[in-house]
Amino acid sequence: MANNSFRNQVAELFKIAARALEDTRQFKPYLDRIYEDVIGALRLNASHDRREGTLEEALSLKNGDSRDPELVSRRIAALLPYLCEGYADCLSFSRMKDVDRLADKKKTQDRDTYDIYGIQLWLSDANLMKAVEAWESPKHPLRKVWEKKGITVKIDNFIVEPKRHGYRAIHLNFTSPGSKGKSANLEIQIHPAAMMHTYLATRIPYKIFRSLKESLEIEKGKLESNWNEHEKNVVHTLREYINALYEAETHKAGLIDRIATDHSNGPRYQNEKEAREAAEKLAPTVDGIIKLYNAYCGRLNEFLEAIEDANGHYAPSSPS
């Protein structure tokens, strides 16, 4: 009976996710107008390079390609001329969330689903991040324009208050009225183009971190005291690695002073060099975790059993 109940719950979540995805597709023209508002407010080139799909797809990165720094650097170098002044001052990538991933996200009740339709905006000028921060004020003229249209916006400033695993960007989470009394959500993520390499380098570690953390929270609860030492060790290692890479790039981009002084995830390293050394020290262990995870094709229970068997010794030569 318990298994049937769980299957029914999963099926219901899938139906809810599928309906939300279909509603969002219907309202896409309304949501694209909000994006045009953002481009206009930042005085960006209206004919900038906008692509359907993810950044990884634009760079033709597959499987573990994003972990190859030389390959990523070459692909980014080929893409960045599009950011040259006079052609485009930003790049953007848009996608609809996969229905399976959306259903998974809805299992964790406190996770928002603004990003059913998501757009990433990569800015050539990192100083424009400060202009976006000004929109946090309810009195900002742009907020007034959206308010008159019935559009609400929630701004998550992960430059000033980085996520615990170090991620840095500004997310604009919109709810827009559509037709027939319904509404739809849009998430616009705004990134400095200088952080593109770090974003890509952390994608695979982050996906494993996210999958493992969500699975543990569902099965054992959010209190880490309920997790065993091996589970905590893997989660913490991945988190610290991602954070070190992001903090190194934040130092380099001159954005480190933007972090709120009282924020719980304040700067941990004195400079870029110290942060990169911390990431390099963790890299072999992270590579081992990734190989072990791939060996079990993302089957988390088997992966966790293997982690326990490895007893913390997940070197790059772990079983494949």
Stockholm file with secondary structure:
# STOCKHOLM 1.0

chainA/1-320         MANNSFRNQVAELFKIAARALEDTRQFKPYLDRIYEDVIGALRLNASHDRREGTLEEALSLKNGDSRDPELVSRRIAALLPYLCEGYADCLSFSRMKDVDRLADKKKTQDRDTYDIYGIQLWLSDANLMKAVEAWESPKHPLRKVWEKKGITVKIDNFIVEPKRHGYRAIHLNFTSPGSKGKSANLEIQIHPAAMMHTYLATRIPYKIFRSLKESLEIEKGKLESNWNEHEKNVVHTLREYINALYEAETHKAGLIDRIATDHSNGPRYQNEKEAREAAEKLAPTVDGIIKLYNAYCGRLNEFLEAIEDANGHYAPSSPS
#=GR chainA/1-320 SS CHHHHHHHHHHHHHHHHHHHHHHHHHTHHHHHHHHHHHHHHTTCCTTCEEEESCHHHHTTCCTTGGGCHHHHHHHHHHHGGGGSTTTCSEEEEEEECCHHHHHHHHHSTTCCCGGGEEEEEEESCTTHHHHHHGGGSTTSHHHHHHHHTTCEEEEEETTTSCCTTCCCCEEEEEEEECSTTCEEEEEEEEEEGGGHHHHHHTHHHHHHHHHHHHHHHHHHCSCGGGSCHHHHHHHHHHHHHHHHHHHHHHHHTTCGGGSCTTCTTCCCSSSHHHHHHHHHHHHHHHHHHHHHHHHTTTCHHHHHHHHHHHTTCCCTTCCC
#=GC SS_cons         CHHHHHHHHHHHHHHHHHHHHHHHHHTHHHHHHHHHHHHHHTTCCTTCEEEESCHHHHTTCCTTGGGCHHHHHHHHHHHGGGGSTTTCSEEEEEEECCHHHHHHHHHSTTCCCGGGEEEEEEESCTTHHHHHHGGGSTTSHHHHHHHHTTCEEEEEETTTSCCTTCCCCEEEEEEEECSTTCEEEEEEEEEEGGGHHHHHHTHHHHHHHHHHHHHHHHHHCSCGGGSCHHHHHHHHHHHHHHHHHHHHHHHHTTCGGGSCTTCTTCCCSSSHHHHHHHHHHHHHHHHHHHHHHHHTTTCHHHHHHHHHHHTTCCCTTCCC
//
